[in-house]
């Protein structure tokens, strides 16, 4: 079934808590995961909580990668949402599992934007004054 996007819900259990509580390390790993998947990075925003925990988003032209960490539980919740056929979200997920030292990962894959049940890609409908790519204006990427 053709879908506009793929959404991976990634559960990272039994991770290295020292990595999970470091804003700089979490941010670097998430940005690198997007690069490993050959995504086009548009924006990056991360926040460190007190006493610990990090939340962040890597906005990509193909959609986004998000994370929230709970170092006290050795756990991180990650969403990887990609549009189109070029980016492979599973590459980003594998990279994150490895870099966070995750010993007990699980991944649920959801297809998003299933608009046709005939298993065909729908023709692209041009928007009146915008050239958009998965919700992010192409002008931002180039």
GILINFEN-V881642 format. One record per residue. N is the residue number from 0. RES is the residue in three letters. PHI is phi as a letter, one per 30 degrees, with the letter a starting at -180 (* if undefined). PSI is psi in whole degrees, 0 to 359 (none if undefined). Layout:
<<N;RES;PHI;PSI> <N;RES;PHI;PSI>>
//
This chain:
<<0;UNK;*;126> <1;UNK;d;134> <2;UNK;b;154> <3;UNK;d;330> <4;UNK;a;166> <5;UNK;b;131> <6;UNK;c;117> <7;UNK;c;127> <8;UNK;c;111> <9;UNK;c;120> <10;UNK;c;116> <11;UNK;c;100> <12;UNK;c;153> <13;UNK;h;49> <14;UNK;c;170> <15;UNK;d;112> <16;UNK;d;332> <17;UNK;d;324> <18;UNK;d;316> <19;UNK;d;335> <20;UNK;c;358> <21;UNK;c;114> <22;UNK;e;311> <23;UNK;d;318> <24;UNK;d;316> <25;UNK;d;314> <26;UNK;d;313> <27;UNK;d;317> <28;UNK;d;317> <29;UNK;d;317> <30;UNK;d;318> <31;UNK;d;324> <32;UNK;d;318> <33;UNK;d;319> <34;UNK;d;320> <35;UNK;e;324> <36;UNK;d;1> <37;UNK;i;34> <38;UNK;d;159> <39;UNK;c;108> <40;UNK;d;130> <41;UNK;c;319> <42;UNK;a;157> <43;UNK;b;130> <44;UNK;b;126> <45;UNK;b;153> <46;UNK;b;137> <47;UNK;c;131> <48;UNK;c;156> <49;UNK;c;123> <50;UNK;d;339> <51;UNK;a;166> <52;UNK;j;145> <53;UNK;b;137> <54;UNK;b;145> <55;UNK;a;166> <56;UNK;b;137> <57;UNK;c;108> <58;UNK;d;127> <59;UNK;b;157> <60;UNK;e;333> <61;UNK;c;0> <62;UNK;k;252> <63;UNK;a;161> <64;UNK;b;131> <65;UNK;b;157> <66;UNK;b;149> <67;UNK;b;130> <68;UNK;c;148> <69;UNK;b;83> <70;UNK;e;329> <71;UNK;d;343> <72;UNK;c;7> <73;UNK;h;38> <74;UNK;b;146> <75;UNK;b;141> <76;UNK;c;127> <77;UNK;b;138> <78;UNK;c;134> <79;UNK;b;113> <80;UNK;b;123> <81;UNK;b;146> <82;UNK;c;154> <83;UNK;i;184> <84;UNK;c;357> <85;UNK;d;311> <86;UNK;d;137> <87;UNK;c;100> <88;UNK;d;334> <89;UNK;d;334> <90;UNK;d;316> <91;UNK;d;318> <92;UNK;d;315> <93;UNK;d;319> <94;UNK;d;315> <95;UNK;d;317> <96;UNK;e;314> <97;UNK;d;311> <98;UNK;d;332> <99;UNK;d;2> <100;UNK;i;36> <101;UNK;d;126> <102;UNK;c;349> <103;UNK;b;71> <104;UNK;d;158> <105;UNK;b;149> <106;UNK;b;131> <107;UNK;c;128> <108;UNK;c;132> <109;UNK;b;136> <110;UNK;d;132> <111;UNK;c;145> <112;UNK;i;47> <113;UNK;d;102> <114;UNK;c;348> <115;UNK;b;135> <116;UNK;c;8> <117;UNK;c;8> <118;UNK;h;38> <119;UNK;b;149> <120;UNK;d;130> <121;UNK;d;149> <122;UNK;d;143> <123;UNK;d;131> <124;UNK;c;119> <125;UNK;d;136> <126;UNK;d;149> <127;UNK;e;305> <128;UNK;b;15> <129;UNK;b;146> <130;UNK;c;98> <131;UNK;c;149> <132;UNK;b;100> <133;UNK;h;44> <134;UNK;i;355> <135;UNK;c;127> <136;UNK;d;133> <137;UNK;e;333> <138;UNK;e;332> <139;UNK;d;336> <140;UNK;c;351> <141;UNK;b;none>>
//
